[in-house]
Amino acid sequence: MSWTYLLLAGVLEVVWASSMKLSHGFTRPIPSLVTLVTMAGSFWLLAIAMRAIPLGTAYTVWTGIGSIGAFIVGVTFLAEPFNAVRILAAGLIVSGLVLMKLSSS
């Protein structure tokens, strides 16, 4: 169950990071509220996951999900650059996540 909490925490990290971008420096009320609520939920789920998952593994996976998710949202919805170097960087992050997961088994 801890891995499920960690996955959900990572997804909420993508939501709060994306809504923070849309808040334009917390000047738009709805995206600002979404940012704060999902940020709190993400941290709460991360804390619960850390009861059973080592700190280094949990934090690495959480930030990795957030990084890859934010990259996907950025290129898909925000017209951010999509090139070979960025794809390679994302692939390296995913490789690190897989290795971290395998090392904690």
C-alpha positions as CSV (number, residue, x, y, z in Angstrom):
1,M,0.0,0.0,0.0
2,S,2.9,2.4,0.7
3,W,3.9,2.3,-3.0
4,T,0.4,3.2,-4.0
5,Y,0.5,6.2,-1.6
6,L,3.9,7.2,-3.1
7,L,2.5,7.0,-6.6
8,L,-0.5,9.1,-5.7
9,A,1.8,11.6,-3.9
10,G,3.8,11.9,-7.1
11,V,0.7,12.4,-9.3
12,L,-0.4,15.2,-6.9
13,E,3.1,16.7,-7.2
14,V,2.5,17.0,-11.0
15,V,-0.8,18.6,-10.4
16,W,0.5,21.2,-7.9
17,A,3.5,22.0,-10.1
18,S,1.3,22.5,-13.1
19,S,-1.3,24.6,-11.3
20,M,1.5,26.7,-9.7
21,K,2.6,27.5,-13.3
22,L,-1.0,28.4,-14.2
23,S,-1.4,30.6,-11.0
24,H,1.0,33.1,-12.5
25,G,2.8,33.7,-9.2
26,F,-0.3,33.1,-7.1
27,T,-2.2,35.9,-8.8
28,R,-5.0,33.7,-10.0
29,P,-7.2,32.4,-7.2
30,I,-8.4,29.0,-8.5
31,P,-5.0,27.7,-9.7
32,S,-3.5,29.0,-6.5
33,L,-6.0,27.1,-4.4
34,V,-5.5,23.9,-6.4
35,T,-1.7,24.3,-5.9
36,L,-2.0,24.6,-2.1
37,V,-4.5,21.8,-1.6
38,T,-2.7,19.3,-3.9
39,M,0.6,20.3,-2.4
40,A,-0.7,19.5,1.1
41,G,-2.1,16.2,-0.1
42,S,1.1,15.3,-1.9
43,F,3.2,15.9,1.2
44,W,0.7,14.0,3.4
45,L,0.8,10.9,1.2
46,L,4.6,11.1,0.9
47,A,4.8,11.1,4.7
48,I,2.5,8.1,5.0
49,A,4.5,6.2,2.3
50,M,7.7,7.0,4.2
51,R,6.5,4.8,7.1
52,A,7.5,1.8,5.1
53,I,9.7,3.0,2.3
54,P,13.3,4.3,3.0
55,L,13.7,8.1,2.8
56,G,16.1,8.1,-0.1
57,T,13.9,5.8,-2.2
58,A,10.7,7.5,-1.4
59,Y,12.0,11.0,-2.0
60,T,13.8,10.0,-5.2
61,V,10.7,8.3,-6.6
62,W,8.4,11.2,-5.6
63,T,10.5,13.8,-7.2
64,G,11.1,11.6,-10.2
65,I,7.4,11.1,-10.8
66,G,7.0,14.9,-10.4
67,S,9.8,15.6,-12.8
68,I,8.7,13.3,-15.5
69,G,5.0,14.2,-15.1
70,A,5.8,17.9,-15.2
71,F,7.9,17.3,-18.4
72,I,5.0,15.5,-20.0
73,V,2.5,18.2,-19.0
74,G,4.9,20.9,-20.2
75,V,5.4,19.5,-23.7
76,T,1.8,18.3,-24.1
77,F,-0.1,21.3,-22.9
78,L,2.3,24.2,-22.5
79,A,4.2,24.0,-25.7
80,E,7.5,23.5,-24.0
81,P,10.5,22.3,-26.1
82,F,10.5,18.6,-27.0
83,N,13.9,17.6,-28.3
84,A,16.4,14.8,-28.1
85,V,18.4,16.1,-25.1
86,R,15.2,16.6,-23.0
87,I,14.0,13.1,-24.0
88,L,17.4,11.7,-23.0
89,A,17.3,13.5,-19.7
90,A,13.8,12.2,-19.0
91,G,15.0,8.7,-19.8
92,L,17.8,9.0,-17.4
93,I,15.4,10.1,-14.7
94,V,13.2,7.1,-15.4
95,S,16.2,4.8,-15.3
96,G,17.2,6.2,-11.9
97,L,13.7,5.6,-10.6
98,V,13.7,2.0,-11.8
99,L,17.1,1.3,-10.2
100,M,16.0,3.0,-6.9
101,K,12.9,0.8,-6.8
102,L,14.9,-2.3,-7.5
103,S,17.4,-1.5,-4.8
104,S,14.8,-1.2,-2.2
105,S,13.2,-4.6,-2.7
